[in-house]
Amino acid sequence: MNRNQTLQGAGLGLRRALLGPFENQDLNPVSFMEVAPENWINVGGWRGKAFAEYAEKRPMVLHGLSLSIGGPAPLDETFLAKVRQFMRLHKVPLYSEHLSYCTDNGHLYDLMPIPFTEEAVHYVAARIRRTQDIIEQRIVIENVSYYAAPGQEMSEIDFINAVLNEADCDLLLDVNNIYVNSINHHYDPSAYLQALPGERIAYGHIAGHYDHAEDLIIDTHGAAVINNVWDLLGQAYKTFGVFPTLLERDFNFPPVSELLAEVAQIVSIQNQWQKSDEHKLKSA
């Protein structure tokens, strides 16, 4: 498995709305943090200073919102040059993005599904390779939630594996997205998980969602993680070994103590499977 040596343990997203609540808080057990570069590049003042202080204390990773890796418009290479500079300035080891698109003659303000076709595989892989050339390192691509599959010619798992292979990039394994899609599109989440290339996993995400109906759930990042998703995270560690995992929470923030309790639960599950792996090695 691909293991980034800088990241370990459990992480938490740093959102602007959390700067105040995080003040004077002991943020254990948070080992690393994640931000959207669009929200922090060129930010000065007290917010910029606060970000720099957080970046000095813990590894910081970037999770992009606007690159639109599958979109029809040319890549924003000026933005990518800023990303590269920002990463160098703050010693950021990873830049991740969504396997989706969000622009079409303007910003759509949502993550739209890329058609699962061979043509799209080649198109997206070429754009990922170009992105990697500009930032001068591999990027990390996230499996996304989606609610329609226009023009589908191949399965979701075959599509993402083909993109990862042709682009030769890494994977951000979003456990909640697998669960959401498994309900909405009626597939076995365990089978999907086991078909992913574990050697490409750079880190993982876990989050909460909204139950709209029995057969429709929405990926919101605005609720607590449910037991089925925690169980799926354990299956991921069992399958691939323990990898760094970050709790995503983007709105409807609970008290910091509740966020940290969920981060601690990630650590607890990691420790459980770490000990299991160590026991297997001793028994071998």
N, C-alpha and C positions, 0 to 999 in steps of 0.2 A: 504494500500500500504506500501511496505517496503521503509522507508525513512531513509537514512543514515544521522545521525544528524550532521556529520562533514561537509558534502557537502551541498551547497545551491547555487542558482543562476546560473550563466553562466560561463563556463570554456573555456580554450584555450590550445591546445597542445603546449608543449615546445619542439621545435626541435633545434638541434645544430645549424642549419643555421639561427635560429632566435635570437641567443644569442647576436650577434652584433646589429641587428636592434632594439632589445628590450632595449639596453643600454640607460639610462637616459630618458626612456619613462614612462609616467604615464599610467599604464596598467589597469586603471579603464575602463570598468566595469568587469574585470576578477576576479571571486571569487575563482576559483581553477584551477589547471593545471594538465596535463596528460603527461606522458612520457612512452616510451618503455623501460622496465628495461634492455633489451639487450644492449641498447645504453648508459647506464649510470652506471651500476654496475662495480665497480673497476676503474672507470674513476677518475683520479686525476688531478693535475695541476689547471690551471685557470678555466677549464670547470667544474671540480669537485667542486671547490669553488663556482662557479656561481650557479650550481645546488643546493648546500646546502643553499645558500642565498635565492633562490626562494622558496625552501621547508620550510624555516623558516617563510616566509611572507604569504604563502597561503597553504591550503591543497593540497597535491600532490597525484595523483592516478597513478597506473601502468596499462598499456595496452600492454600485451605481444604480440610478433610477432612470436615466435619460439617454443612454447610448443608442438604444433602439437597434440592437444587433441584427434583428431580422427585418428592419424597416426598408422601405423603398428609396429613401433619401440617402445621399452619400454620408459616410461616417463623418462626424464632427471631429476632424483631426486637430483643430485648434483646441478644443476641449480636452482631447486626449493628451496633448502636449502639456496642458495645465495639470492634468492628473499625474503625469510622469513627474513633473516638477514638485508637486505637492507630496508625492510619495517619497521622493528623495529628501525633501526638507524635513519631513517628520518620521523618516525611517520606517515607512509603511511597507510590510512585506507582501501584501496581497491586494489585488483589485478584482472584485467579482462583479458579474452582471447577470441579468435574467435572460434565459433563452426565450425571448419574446420580442415584440416591437411596440413602440409607443408614439411613433410619429408618422404623419402622412400629410405633407404640406402644413405642418403645425403639430403641436403637442396634443396627444389624445387624452392625456391624464389618466391612462389606464394601461395595463400590460395586456396586449392583444396576442392571441395565439398564432404562431407561425404554422402554415399548412404543413402537415406531415407528409412531405413528398421528397423524392430524390433530388429534384431540382433545388428545393429549399435547403437541403443538406449542403449541397455544393456552394450555394450562395452564402449561407450563414458561415460555413467553415472558412470561406475566403475572407469574410469580414473579420472573423475572430483572428485569423492569422495576421491580417493587416493591423489590427489593434495591438497584437503582441509585438509586432515589429516597431510600432510607435512608442509603446511604453517600455520596450526592451526587456520584457519578461513574459512568462506565461500568465494568462488570466484564468479566472475561475468562473465557470458557467453554472448557473442554478437551474435545476428542474423546477418548472413553474406550475402553478395551478391554472386551469383553463376550464371554460364552461361551454365551449363549442369547438368543433374540429373541422373547419372548412376545408374542402378539397382533400380530405384525408386519403392517402394511398398506402400508408404504413402505420404500424402501431406507435404509440407514444414512446415505448421503451426502445424500439428499433430506431426511431428517429433520433433520440438523444444520444444513444450509443454511436450512431453513425456520425453525428456532428462531433462528438468528443474525439472519435478516432481520426476523422479527416482533418480536424483543426489542430489536433494534438495539444489540447488544453486540459485544464483540471476541472474537477467537479465540486460544486457546492451542493451537498446533499441536503435538501429540505425535506425533513421527515413529515411535517404537517402537510406539505403539498402532495406527497404521495398518498397520505390518508384521504385528503379532500378529493383528489382525483379518483381514488379507488371507489369512493361512495358515488360520486357524480357520474362516473363512466363505467361502473360495475366491473371492476377487475380485482384480482387478489393482490393486496399491497405487499404481502410477503414475497410472492413470486416476482413482482416488479423489483423489489429491493434487491433480491438475490441476483437479478440479471444485470445490475449496474456494475461498472468496472471499479472495484474497490481500490485498485492501485492508483486511481486518479483522484480520490477524495482528498481535498485540501482541508475542508472543515465542514461543519453541518449547521443547520438551522432547526429550531423547534419553536412552535408558536401555537396560539389559540385560534379558533375560528367561530363562525356563527352558523347555527343550525337553522336554515330557512325552512326546510321541509325534511321529511324522512329520507328522501332521495336527492336532496340538494343542500349542500353546505358551502359556505362562502369563506374563503381565506381572508381574514380581516386583520390579524395581529392585534386584536383589541380585546382579547379575553384570555382567561387562564388556559393552560394546556390540559387536555382531557386525558383520562387514563389510557384510552386506546392508542393515543399518540405517544404517551410515555412508553407503553409496551412495545410499540414499533421502533422507538429509539433503542430499546434494549435489544431487539432483534437485529438492528443495524450493527450494534457493537458486537453481538454474537457472530454475525456474518463476516464483518470486516476488521474486527478489533476496535479498540476505543480510538476515536478521533475527536479533535477539538469541536465543541458544539456551543452555539450561541442562542440565547433566548431573544426572540424578536417580540417587541411590544411597541406599537407605533402610535397608539392613542388609548383613551379610556384608561389612563394609568392608575393603578392601585397604589397604596402606600409603598414606599421603597422596601419596607420589610417583606412585603408579599412578593415583589420582584426578586429579591435576594433569596427568598425561600425556594422559588422555582429554579433559580440558578444553582442553589445548593442541591436540589433534587437531581439536576443534571450530573453534578459531581458525585452524588451518591450512586447513581446508576453506572457512571464511569468506573468508580471504585469497585463496584460489584463485579463488573465484567473484566476489569484489570486483574483482580484477584483470581477470577476463574481462569484467565489465560495463564497466569503464573502457576496455578495449580496444575494445569494441563502440561506445562513445560516440565515441571518437577516430576510428574508422573510418567513422562515419555521415556 
